[in-house]
Amino acid sequence: MPRLCQTDGLSEDQTEILKAVRQFVDEQIIPVAQELEHNDEYPQEIIDGLKELGVFGLTIPEEFGGLGESLLTYALVVEEIARGWMSVSGVINTHFIVAYMLVQHGTQEQKEKYLPRMATGEVRGAFSMSEPGLGSDVSAVSTKATRADDGSYSITGQKMWLTNGATSTLVAVLTKTDEGADSVYKNMTTFLVEKEAGFGETAQGVTVPGKIDKMGYKGVETTELILEDHRIGADQVLGGEPGKGFFQMMDGVEVGRVNVAARACGLAWRGFELGIAYAQQRKTFGKAIAEHQAVLFRLAEMATKVEVAHTMMVKAARLKDTGQRMDVEAGMAKMVASEYANEVVEDSFRIHGGYGYSKEYEIERLMREVKFMLIGEGTSDIQKMIIGRSLLKDYQLR
Ligand SMILES: Cc1cc2nc3c(=O)[nH]c(=O)nc-3n(C[C@H](O)[C@H](O)[C@H](O)COP(=O)(O)OP(=O)(O)OC[C@H]3O[C@@H](n4cnc5c(N)ncnc54)[C@H](O)[C@@H]3O)c2cc1C
């Protein structure tokens, strides 16, 4: 029985969902992940299986055809999936964020138009803030949406690093708009850009050039997105009102942070499992390496980090589910989980000795994948800025 990453107080439904996902991961993901990753092959069969399990509609309200589950359920599902193969959790992550933003900020028409088809996975979401010249500093967005006399918009600019950029058919794109506000943050608007799946010109004025070749996070594609005088109606402004894009995106990124924390937890968990198994098989100086105290202590530290990260991730998700503020907790969970995952995976790599450097061993893949956890949804430096600034407000001297 797994002892790590157990969560108290789950409902029967949550327990059943997690059991089904764990079985799917053990039977359908782990056995094929290595080969698909090395070939940088899209995991179509796995994605079809996840659609059948209802994962694409997990958090979409029941009235729109989803399962109406909580952020906690979603995060625990993501942790399980990332334990099998982190890239697969990336396929559902941007979809989940776009669905969340629609539920929170979309107009009733937008919800009715997209959420039922997102719940089945027919419409797939990507979200796009980053550009070649910016990632952390979202306020520097230069992609511009200009309003025409008839109220419609024309968007021109270059976007970068779109996870699911080719397989998605609905992209939440952050642009600069001129609302005449004195704050840069109030002059930004999120558009719901529809396109075909695939590469090349996928809609009028919307081009997805090709796949960015990455260190890890293979299988799932990451792309650029070129917008050249893309004509789009005012009804595609998220929430129907321009000038709110920055705040909508930050709300999406906040739940995205819990999501990346959960992915990091899954990677750390798997790293530990691989390490503790290998440490009992490999013998040096007449005994299993697990019996050398240095290795045993390493395993103990790894397991402790896995537990700390899991606990903080669960806390952040639960706060969100009860409607409480969780900016600090989400930032802490993301930072701790990603940094610990990096350390745990490296420790497991060290336990594997030379074999950890061989592509035959799973830990080699985890070593490359875990690096992305340090970057996605904000680096640790950015988390520290968010945590620190928020705490200064809470602990302001009177
Ligand atoms: C594989 C992959 C997939 C991605 N998917 C998406 C996606 O789907 N959608 C999307 O919009 N984006 C996506 N991104 C972009 C990602 O969010 C950014 O890469 C990330 O936010 C960091 O931004 P940057 O790369 O521009 O680094 P920069 O912002 O240039 O930062 C460079 C370094 O400077 C540090 N730094 C920056 N500012 C400060 C500061 N104020 N104080 C201290 N240190 C600072 C950073 O911590 C970092 O170490 C993806 C990126 C990758 C690699």
Ligand as a Chemical Component Dictionary entry (heavy atoms), coordinates in Angstrom:
data_LIG
# 
_chem_comp.id                   LIG 
_chem_comp.type                 NON-POLYMER 
_chem_comp.pdbx_formal_charge   0 
_chem_comp.three_letter_code    LIG 
# 
loop_
_chem_comp_atom.comp_id 
_chem_comp_atom.atom_id 
_chem_comp_atom.alt_atom_id 
_chem_comp_atom.type_symbol 
_chem_comp_atom.charge 
_chem_comp_atom.model_Cartn_x 
_chem_comp_atom.model_Cartn_y 
_chem_comp_atom.model_Cartn_z 
_chem_comp_atom.pdbx_ordinal 
LIG C1  C1  C 0 7.540  24.358 -21.746 1  
LIG C2  C2  C 0 6.894  25.655 -21.425 2  
LIG C3  C3  C 0 5.515  25.779 -21.509 3  
LIG C4  C4  C 0 4.895  27.015 -21.239 4  
LIG N1  N1  N 0 3.536  27.137 -21.400 5  
LIG C5  C5  C 0 2.964  28.362 -21.311 6  
LIG C6  C6  C 0 1.582  28.555 -21.630 7  
LIG O1  O1  O 0 0.848  27.603 -21.916 8  
LIG N2  N2  N 0 1.085  29.819 -21.632 9  
LIG C7  C7  C 0 1.857  30.898 -21.300 10 
LIG O2  O2  O 0 1.350  32.027 -21.309 11 
LIG N3  N3  N 0 3.164  30.744 -20.957 12 
LIG C8  C8  C 0 3.740  29.516 -20.959 13 
LIG N4  N4  N 0 5.077  29.348 -20.641 14 
LIG C9  C9  C 0 5.871  30.514 -20.284 15 
LIG C10 C10 C 0 6.247  30.545 -18.820 16 
LIG O3  O3  O 0 5.127  30.922 -18.053 17 
LIG C11 C11 C 0 7.428  31.533 -18.668 18 
LIG O4  O4  O 0 8.553  30.943 -19.300 19 
LIG C12 C12 C 0 7.728  31.821 -17.229 20 
LIG O5  O5  O 0 6.699  32.586 -16.643 21 
LIG C13 C13 C 0 9.066  32.606 -17.083 22 
LIG O6  O6  O 0 9.100  33.692 -17.946 23 
LIG P1  P1  P 0 10.366 33.939 -18.905 24 
LIG O7  O7  O 0 10.695 32.639 -19.559 25 
LIG O8  O8  O 0 10.069 35.094 -19.774 26 
LIG O9  O9  O 0 11.542 34.301 -17.921 27 
LIG P2  P2  P 0 11.899 35.790 -17.427 28 
LIG O10 O10 O 0 10.679 36.477 -16.956 29 
LIG O11 O11 O 0 12.696 36.448 -18.474 30 
LIG O12 O12 O 0 12.826 35.459 -16.177 31 
LIG C14 C14 C 0 14.211 35.085 -16.321 32 
LIG C15 C15 C 0 14.817 34.936 -14.925 33 
LIG O13 O13 O 0 14.732 36.173 -14.213 34 
LIG C16 C16 C 0 14.052 35.997 -12.978 35 
LIG N5  N5  N 0 13.250 37.180 -12.712 36 
LIG C17 C17 C 0 12.402 37.824 -13.562 37 
LIG N6  N6  N 0 11.832 38.879 -12.951 38 
LIG C18 C18 C 0 12.304 38.889 -11.676 39 
LIG C19 C19 C 0 12.085 39.731 -10.542 40 
LIG N7  N7  N 0 11.229 40.754 -10.576 41 
LIG N8  N8  N 0 12.751 39.442 -9.390  42 
LIG C20 C20 C 0 13.607 38.396 -9.328  43 
LIG N9  N9  N 0 13.851 37.562 -10.369 44 
LIG C21 C21 C 0 13.208 37.814 -11.528 45 
LIG C22 C22 C 0 13.182 34.756 -13.186 46 
LIG O14 O14 O 0 12.887 34.135 -11.947 47 
LIG C23 C23 C 0 14.087 33.900 -14.053 48 
LIG O15 O15 O 0 15.026 33.233 -13.227 49 
LIG C24 C24 C 0 5.689  28.118 -20.841 50 
LIG C25 C25 C 0 7.077  27.983 -20.719 51 
LIG C26 C26 C 0 7.683  26.773 -20.999 52 
LIG C27 C27 C 0 9.190  26.654 -20.888 53 
# 
loop_
_chem_comp_bond.comp_id 
_chem_comp_bond.atom_id_1 
_chem_comp_bond.atom_id_2 
_chem_comp_bond.value_order 
_chem_comp_bond.pdbx_ordinal 
LIG C1  C2  SING 1  
LIG C2  C3  SING 2  
LIG C2  C26 DOUB 3  
LIG C3  C4  DOUB 4  
LIG C4  N1  SING 5  
LIG C4  C24 SING 6  
LIG N1  C5  DOUB 7  
LIG C5  C6  SING 8  
LIG C5  C8  SING 9  
LIG C6  O1  DOUB 10 
LIG C6  N2  SING 11 
LIG N2  C7  SING 12 
LIG C7  O2  DOUB 13 
LIG C7  N3  SING 14 
LIG N3  C8  DOUB 15 
LIG C8  N4  SING 16 
LIG N4  C9  SING 17 
LIG N4  C24 SING 18 
LIG C9  C10 SING 19 
LIG C10 O3  SING 20 
LIG C10 C11 SING 21 
LIG C11 O4  SING 22 
LIG C11 C12 SING 23 
LIG C12 O5  SING 24 
LIG C12 C13 SING 25 
LIG C13 O6  SING 26 
LIG O6  P1  SING 27 
LIG P1  O7  DOUB 28 
LIG P1  O8  SING 29 
LIG P1  O9  SING 30 
LIG O9  P2  SING 31 
LIG P2  O10 DOUB 32 
LIG P2  O11 SING 33 
LIG P2  O12 SING 34 
LIG O12 C14 SING 35 
LIG C14 C15 SING 36 
LIG C15 O13 SING 37 
LIG C15 C23 SING 38 
LIG O13 C16 SING 39 
LIG C16 N5  SING 40 
LIG C16 C22 SING 41 
LIG N5  C17 SING 42 
LIG N5  C21 SING 43 
LIG C17 N6  DOUB 44 
LIG N6  C18 SING 45 
LIG C18 C19 SING 46 
LIG C18 C21 DOUB 47 
LIG C19 N7  SING 48 
LIG C19 N8  DOUB 49 
LIG N8  C20 SING 50 
LIG C20 N9  DOUB 51 
LIG N9  C21 SING 52 
LIG C22 O14 SING 53 
LIG C22 C23 SING 54 
LIG C23 O15 SING 55 
LIG C24 C25 DOUB 56 
LIG C25 C26 SING 57 
LIG C26 C27 SING 58 
# 
